[in-house]
Amino acid sequence: MRLRTLFREHLVEFNTVIDWLRQALGIPHVEAQSGGVFQVAAAGLATDLVPHEPSQGFLLRASIGKLDAQDADPWLEALLCANLFTDGTGTSVFSVAADGTVLLTRRITLAGIEQVPFLRAFERFVRHGHTWQAYLSSSDDAEEALASEIVPGLEALPAFGLEATPAIGADDLCTEIANLLDARIQRIPDFDEYRLHLREGPTLHLRFTTQPALIQVVAVLGQGYPVSRGVLLRTLMRSNQGLSENRNPCFALARSARDVVVCKPLRRVARNVALPAVEVAQALHHIARNSQELREQLTRQSLMAE
């Protein structure tokens, strides 16, 4: 009985979100497809809303193009660089399916969801997807996307994963987290970034944003995988599909050194209440542990792909 109740609550909440979107877009009716998936078109981008984990949330997912296998590597690298700190994706994640289809995915949590913030998040998702769709269809040079700060026109979206804004209390929070984790803290002022050097595990890079209130967490896995660069890039992007759908850290590339990294946005505020440092520290510890597991998984998958 309890499971049925949860499922009904999930359907009601999800259908409410669909109604918000339908009304905002002026669509008289949206029909559910197979698996309860709804699809809406905005600005020429077809976006799926996919129920995910009953009573938990759903996915925004859009196909923004398809890569030619012969010319894919530069674009795979550009897309992976865009995943870092969600610079070019607005807290969404790029992945690539086995057939070369490029997917943009964002997971939305139903708990505490409100109409206006959701519609703004949906608009940002569509704008990012539409811009990258145009890039993939009209440009032959992936480096052009990176040279222009990933995508043009995003200056209209300040502080949404694009510009790191030091948050009030960030110094104190990081100091408290470092004490809880027995880590050494280092601030990098030129990049508005903090680094936590753990006794065991990877160094964690933390960048704060205020709109929304996030800590962008990055753990560097490095280079030196026993496979070709092309195999590595494909393995990273295919792995991202399942990782992003399950709200796990995703793979990205550091732009300069092209190190493999894992990154995850971590909310500092839930239901208008700041998360205590101990909860943030526990989450960071989990991300550090996940990073090692992902490195081992990546090594295995890369060897199998080769």
C-alpha positions as CSV (number, residue, x, y, z in Angstrom):
1,M,0.0,0.0,0.0
2,R,2.8,2.4,0.9
3,L,4.5,1.8,-2.5
4,R,1.3,2.6,-4.3
5,T,0.9,5.8,-2.3
6,L,4.4,6.9,-3.2
7,F,3.9,6.2,-6.8
8,R,0.6,8.2,-6.9
9,E,2.3,11.1,-5.2
10,H,5.1,11.0,-7.7
11,L,2.7,11.0,-10.6
12,V,0.8,13.9,-9.3
13,E,3.9,16.0,-8.7
14,F,5.4,15.1,-12.0
15,N,2.2,15.8,-13.8
16,T,2.0,19.2,-12.1
17,V,5.5,20.0,-13.5
18,I,4.2,19.0,-16.9
19,D,1.3,21.4,-16.5
20,W,3.6,24.2,-15.5
21,L,5.6,23.7,-18.7
22,R,2.6,23.2,-20.9
23,Q,1.1,26.5,-19.7
24,A,4.3,28.4,-20.0
25,L,4.9,27.2,-23.6
26,G,1.2,27.6,-24.6
27,I,0.8,24.0,-25.5
28,P,-2.9,22.8,-25.2
29,H,-2.0,19.2,-24.4
30,V,1.1,17.0,-23.9
31,E,0.7,13.3,-24.4
32,A,2.8,10.8,-22.4
33,Q,4.9,8.5,-24.5
34,S,6.3,5.0,-23.7
35,G,7.5,4.8,-20.2
36,G,5.7,7.9,-19.0
37,V,8.1,10.2,-20.9
38,F,6.8,13.6,-22.0
39,Q,8.4,15.5,-24.9
40,V,8.1,19.2,-25.5
41,A,9.7,21.4,-28.1
42,A,11.1,24.9,-27.3
43,A,13.4,27.1,-29.4
44,G,13.7,24.2,-31.9
45,L,15.0,21.8,-29.2
46,A,13.0,18.6,-28.4
47,T,13.4,18.0,-24.7
48,D,12.3,14.8,-23.0
49,L,11.1,14.8,-19.4
50,V,11.9,11.3,-18.1
51,P,10.5,10.0,-14.8
52,H,13.4,8.8,-12.7
53,E,13.2,7.1,-9.3
54,P,9.6,7.2,-8.2
55,S,8.9,10.1,-5.7
56,Q,12.5,11.4,-6.3
57,G,12.7,13.3,-9.5
58,F,13.0,13.3,-13.3
59,L,15.5,14.0,-16.1
60,L,15.6,16.7,-18.7
61,R,17.3,15.1,-21.7
62,A,17.9,16.4,-25.2
63,S,19.7,15.1,-28.2
64,I,21.7,18.0,-29.6
65,G,23.5,16.3,-32.5
66,K,25.4,13.3,-33.7
67,L,29.2,13.0,-34.1
68,D,30.9,11.6,-37.1
69,A,33.1,8.8,-35.9
70,Q,36.1,10.0,-38.0
71,D,36.0,13.6,-36.6
72,A,34.7,12.9,-33.1
73,D,37.8,13.3,-30.9
74,P,38.1,17.1,-30.9
75,W,34.4,17.5,-30.2
76,L,34.5,14.9,-27.4
77,E,37.3,16.8,-25.9
78,A,35.4,20.1,-26.1
79,L,32.3,18.6,-24.6
80,L,34.2,17.1,-21.8
81,C,35.9,20.4,-21.1
82,A,32.4,22.0,-21.0
83,N,31.4,19.6,-18.2
84,L,34.1,20.9,-15.9
85,F,32.5,23.1,-13.3
86,T,29.5,23.0,-15.7
87,D,31.1,25.9,-17.5
88,G,29.2,25.4,-20.8
89,T,26.2,23.3,-19.7
90,G,24.5,25.2,-16.9
91,T,24.7,22.3,-14.3
92,S,23.8,19.8,-17.0
93,V,26.0,17.1,-18.3
94,F,27.2,16.1,-21.8
95,S,27.4,12.4,-22.6
96,V,27.5,10.4,-25.9
97,A,25.6,7.3,-26.7
98,A,27.1,4.3,-28.5
99,D,25.8,5.5,-31.8
100,G,27.5,8.9,-31.5
101,T,24.4,10.9,-30.4
102,V,25.3,13.8,-28.1
103,L,23.0,14.0,-25.1
104,L,22.5,16.9,-22.7
105,T,21.0,15.7,-19.3
106,R,20.0,17.4,-16.2
107,R,18.4,15.7,-13.1
108,I,15.6,17.6,-11.4
109,T,14.6,16.7,-7.8
110,L,10.9,16.8,-7.1
111,A,11.2,17.5,-3.4
112,G,10.6,21.2,-2.8
113,I,10.3,22.0,-6.5
114,E,8.7,25.4,-7.3
115,Q,7.2,26.6,-10.5
116,V,9.3,29.7,-11.2
117,P,12.7,28.3,-10.4
118,F,11.9,25.2,-12.5
119,L,10.8,27.2,-15.5
120,R,14.0,29.3,-15.3
121,A,16.1,26.1,-15.0
122,F,14.2,24.7,-18.1
123,E,14.8,27.8,-20.0
124,R,18.6,27.7,-19.2
125,F,18.7,24.0,-20.3
126,V,17.0,24.8,-23.6
127,R,19.3,27.8,-24.3
128,H,22.4,25.8,-23.6
129,G,21.2,22.8,-25.7
130,H,20.1,25.1,-28.5
131,T,23.5,26.9,-28.6
132,W,25.5,23.7,-28.6
133,Q,23.2,22.2,-31.2
134,A,24.0,25.1,-33.5
135,Y,27.7,24.7,-32.8
136,L,27.7,21.0,-33.7
137,S,25.7,21.5,-36.9
138,S,27.5,24.6,-38.2
139,S,31.1,24.6,-37.0
140,D,33.9,22.3,-38.1
141,D,36.3,23.5,-35.4
142,A,35.7,22.3,-31.9
143,E,38.5,24.5,-30.6
144,E,36.4,27.5,-31.6
145,A,33.9,26.5,-28.9
146,L,36.6,26.4,-26.2
147,A,38.3,29.6,-27.5
148,S,35.1,31.6,-27.1
149,E,34.6,30.6,-23.5
150,I,32.7,27.4,-24.5
151,V,29.7,29.1,-26.1
152,P,28.8,32.7,-27.1
153,G,26.0,34.6,-25.5
154,L,26.2,33.0,-22.1
155,E,27.2,36.3,-20.5
156,A,23.5,36.8,-20.1
157,L,23.4,34.1,-17.5
158,P,25.6,35.5,-14.7
159,A,26.8,33.2,-11.9
160,F,25.1,30.1,-13.2
161,G,28.1,27.9,-13.1
162,L,30.0,30.3,-15.4
163,E,31.5,32.8,-13.1
164,A,32.6,31.7,-9.6
165,T,31.5,34.2,-7.1
166,P,33.0,34.0,-3.6
167,A,30.1,33.3,-1.2
168,I,29.8,35.0,2.2
169,G,31.2,32.6,4.8
170,A,33.1,30.5,2.3
171,D,36.4,30.9,4.2
172,D,34.8,29.8,7.5
173,L,32.9,26.9,5.9
174,C,36.0,25.6,4.2
175,T,38.1,25.9,7.4
176,E,35.4,23.9,9.3
177,I,35.2,21.3,6.6
178,A,39.1,20.9,6.6
179,N,39.1,20.4,10.3
180,L,36.4,17.7,10.1
181,L,38.3,15.9,7.3
182,D,41.7,16.4,8.8
183,A,42.7,18.1,5.6
184,R,44.9,21.0,4.7
185,I,43.1,24.0,3.1
186,Q,44.6,26.2,0.4
187,R,42.9,29.2,-1.2
188,I,43.7,30.1,-4.8
189,P,42.6,33.7,-5.0
190,D,43.2,34.2,-8.8
191,F,40.6,31.5,-9.5
192,D,38.2,32.0,-6.5
193,E,39.0,28.4,-5.6
194,Y,39.7,26.4,-2.5
195,R,41.7,23.2,-2.4
196,L,41.4,20.5,0.2
197,H,44.4,18.3,0.5
198,L,43.3,15.1,2.1
199,R,45.6,12.7,3.9
200,E,44.3,9.9,1.6
201,G,42.6,10.3,-1.7
202,P,42.6,13.0,-4.3
203,T,42.9,16.7,-3.8
204,L,39.4,18.3,-3.9
205,H,39.0,21.6,-5.7
206,L,36.0,23.7,-4.4
207,R,34.5,26.6,-6.3
208,F,31.5,28.5,-4.8
209,T,28.6,30.0,-6.8
210,T,25.8,32.1,-5.4
211,Q,23.1,31.7,-8.0
212,P,22.3,29.0,-7.4
213,A,24.0,28.3,-4.1
214,L,26.4,25.5,-5.0
215,I,29.8,24.2,-4.3
216,Q,31.3,22.9,-7.5
217,V,33.5,19.9,-6.4
218,V,36.3,18.6,-8.6
219,A,38.7,15.7,-8.0
220,V,41.6,15.3,-10.4
221,L,42.2,11.7,-11.6
222,G,45.2,12.6,-13.8
223,Q,46.4,11.1,-17.1
224,G,48.4,8.0,-17.9
225,Y,45.6,5.6,-18.9
226,P,46.9,2.5,-20.9
227,V,44.8,3.3,-24.0
228,S,44.7,5.6,-26.9
229,R,43.3,9.1,-26.4
230,G,40.3,8.4,-28.6
231,V,39.3,5.3,-26.6
232,L,39.7,7.3,-23.4
233,L,37.5,10.1,-24.6
234,R,34.7,7.7,-25.8
235,T,34.8,5.8,-22.5
236,L,34.5,9.0,-20.5
237,M,31.5,10.2,-22.5
238,R,29.6,6.9,-22.6
239,S,30.1,6.5,-18.9
240,N,28.6,10.0,-18.3
241,Q,25.3,8.9,-19.6
242,G,24.6,6.5,-16.6
243,L,26.5,8.7,-14.1
244,S,24.4,11.8,-14.9
245,E,21.1,10.0,-14.8
246,N,21.9,8.6,-11.3
247,R,23.2,11.9,-9.9
248,N,26.7,10.7,-9.5
249,P,29.8,12.8,-10.2
250,C,30.5,13.1,-13.9
251,F,33.7,12.9,-16.0
252,A,35.2,16.0,-17.4
253,L,38.6,17.3,-18.7
254,A,40.7,20.1,-17.4
255,R,41.2,22.5,-20.2
256,S,44.9,23.2,-19.8
257,A,46.5,20.0,-18.8
258,R,43.7,17.8,-20.2
259,D,43.7,15.8,-16.9
260,V,40.7,13.5,-16.4
261,V,38.6,14.8,-13.5
262,V,35.3,14.0,-11.9
263,C,33.0,16.9,-10.9
264,K,29.8,17.3,-9.0
265,P,27.7,20.3,-8.0
266,L,26.9,20.2,-4.3
267,R,24.0,22.3,-2.9
268,R,24.9,24.5,0.0
269,V,21.2,25.3,0.7
270,A,18.3,22.9,1.1
271,R,14.8,24.2,1.7
272,N,16.2,27.7,2.4
273,V,18.5,26.4,5.2
274,A,22.2,26.3,4.8
275,L,23.7,22.8,5.1
276,P,25.9,22.4,8.2
277,A,29.6,21.9,7.6
278,V,29.4,18.3,8.8
279,E,27.0,17.3,6.0
280,V,29.1,19.0,3.4
281,A,32.2,17.3,4.8
282,Q,30.5,13.9,4.6
283,A,29.4,14.6,1.0
284,L,33.0,15.6,0.1
285,H,34.4,12.4,1.7
286,H,31.9,10.4,-0.4
287,I,33.0,12.2,-3.6
288,A,36.6,11.6,-2.8
289,R,35.9,7.9,-2.3
290,N,33.8,7.8,-5.5
291,S,36.7,9.4,-7.4
292,Q,39.0,6.4,-6.7
293,E,36.2,4.0,-7.7
294,L,35.6,5.9,-10.9
295,R,39.3,5.8,-11.7
296,E,39.4,2.1,-11.3
297,Q,36.2,1.7,-13.3
298,L,37.5,3.9,-16.1
299,T,40.7,1.9,-16.3
300,R,38.8,-1.3,-16.7
301,Q,36.4,0.1,-19.3
302,S,39.2,1.7,-21.3
303,L,41.1,-1.6,-21.4
304,M,37.9,-3.5,-22.6
305,A,37.2,-0.8,-25.2
306,E,40.7,-1.1,-26.6
